[in-house]
Amino acid sequence: MSKQTELQQALESLRIALPDLRGAMIASVDGLPIVKSFADGVDANRVAAMAATALGLGKRIGDTLGTGELNETSVSGTDGQVFIYTAGKKGVLAIVAPAGTNVGLLHMEARDMVETIKAVL
């Protein structure tokens, strides 16, 4: 099975575990989409680039403030949240959730997913 197929299956499992998600994506740290699960009309290239940029900025903030190696960052708005997770040296996991999502469950599933991504990439 190819890496892309493994990652697509993992992403589908995440969507099954968290059916209310608006979308999810695995991207490279260079900002290129690897696999995605979004509604039509979402520009995967743009989302991948923004996720990688947010990850890079989060790392710089952590370095500057001495908080250690970055694991994850989030952006919250009135209608939802975006969670961005470091997935090893090569990957980024981005998840878009609606407002009111069980964040504890989301983090648990996403952190397990990160381990899968690291193993595949």
GICOR-V486090 format. One record per residue. N is the residue number from 0. PSI is psi in whole degrees, -180 to 180 (999 if undefined). OMEGA is omega in radians with two decimals (NA if undefined). Layout:
n->N psi->PSI omega->OMEGA
n->N psi->PSI omega->OMEGA
This chain:
n->0 psi->138 omega->-3.12
n->1 psi->160 omega->3.11
n->2 psi->-42 omega->-3.12
n->3 psi->-40 omega->3.11
n->4 psi->-43 omega->3.10
n->5 psi->-45 omega->-3.13
n->6 psi->-37 omega->3.11
n->7 psi->-42 omega->3.11
n->8 psi->-40 omega->3.11
n->9 psi->-42 omega->3.13
n->10 psi->-40 omega->3.10
n->11 psi->-38 omega->3.09
n->12 psi->-40 omega->3.09
n->13 psi->-43 omega->3.14
n->14 psi->-32 omega->3.08
n->15 psi->-42 omega->-3.14
n->16 psi->-31 omega->-3.11
n->17 psi->73 omega->-3.00
n->18 psi->-18 omega->-3.12
n->19 psi->-6 omega->-3.11
n->20 psi->146 omega->3.05
n->21 psi->-25 omega->3.12
n->22 psi->166 omega->3.10
n->23 psi->153 omega->-3.10
n->24 psi->146 omega->2.93
n->25 psi->127 omega->-3.12
n->26 psi->166 omega->3.04
n->27 psi->160 omega->3.10
n->28 psi->-13 omega->3.06
n->29 psi->-4 omega->3.10
n->30 psi->25 omega->3.10
n->31 psi->134 omega->3.13
n->32 psi->138 omega->3.07
n->33 psi->-57 omega->3.01
n->34 psi->153 omega->-3.07
n->35 psi->158 omega->3.04
n->36 psi->87 omega->-3.13
n->37 psi->162 omega->3.02
n->38 psi->158 omega->3.08
n->39 psi->147 omega->3.09
n->40 psi->-9 omega->3.10
n->41 psi->128 omega->-3.13
n->42 psi->100 omega->-3.08
n->43 psi->-36 omega->3.13
n->44 psi->-42 omega->3.14
n->45 psi->-43 omega->3.12
n->46 psi->-43 omega->3.13
n->47 psi->-43 omega->3.13
n->48 psi->-42 omega->3.13
n->49 psi->-39 omega->3.12
n->50 psi->-44 omega->3.12
n->51 psi->-39 omega->3.11
n->52 psi->-45 omega->3.12
n->53 psi->-39 omega->3.10
n->54 psi->-46 omega->3.13
n->55 psi->-43 omega->3.12
n->56 psi->-42 omega->3.10
n->57 psi->-40 omega->3.10
n->58 psi->-42 omega->3.13
n->59 psi->-40 omega->3.10
n->60 psi->-47 omega->3.13
n->61 psi->-42 omega->3.11
n->62 psi->-45 omega->-3.11
n->63 psi->-39 omega->-3.08
n->64 psi->0 omega->3.08
n->65 psi->38 omega->-3.13
n->66 psi->4 omega->3.13
n->67 psi->-171 omega->-3.09
n->68 psi->133 omega->-3.12
n->69 psi->134 omega->3.04
n->70 psi->-42 omega->-3.06
n->71 psi->162 omega->3.07
n->72 psi->163 omega->3.14
n->73 psi->159 omega->3.06
n->74 psi->125 omega->-3.10
n->75 psi->138 omega->3.08
n->76 psi->179 omega->-3.10
n->77 psi->-27 omega->-3.08
n->78 psi->2 omega->3.13
n->79 psi->-175 omega->-3.11
n->80 psi->152 omega->3.04
n->81 psi->128 omega->3.11
n->82 psi->132 omega->-3.12
n->83 psi->125 omega->-3.06
n->84 psi->139 omega->3.00
n->85 psi->130 omega->3.11
n->86 psi->72 omega->-3.11
n->87 psi->-161 omega->-3.11
n->88 psi->-12 omega->-3.04
n->89 psi->-16 omega->-2.98
n->90 psi->160 omega->3.10
n->91 psi->133 omega->3.03
n->92 psi->124 omega->3.11
n->93 psi->132 omega->-3.11
n->94 psi->133 omega->3.10
n->95 psi->119 omega->-3.09
n->96 psi->148 omega->3.08
n->97 psi->162 omega->3.05
n->98 psi->144 omega->3.11
n->99 psi->3 omega->3.12
n->100 psi->145 omega->3.06
n->101 psi->99 omega->-3.03
n->102 psi->-34 omega->3.10
n->103 psi->-46 omega->3.11
n->104 psi->-42 omega->3.13
n->105 psi->-48 omega->3.13
n->106 psi->-42 omega->3.14
n->107 psi->-49 omega->-3.14
n->108 psi->-42 omega->-3.10
n->109 psi->-41 omega->-3.14
n->110 psi->-36 omega->3.03
n->111 psi->-40 omega->3.14
n->112 psi->-39 omega->3.13
n->113 psi->-41 omega->3.12
n->114 psi->-39 omega->3.09
n->115 psi->-46 omega->-3.14
n->116 psi->-46 omega->3.14
n->117 psi->-41 omega->-3.13
n->118 psi->-36 omega->-3.09
n->119 psi->-45 omega->-3.11
n->120 psi->999 omega->NA
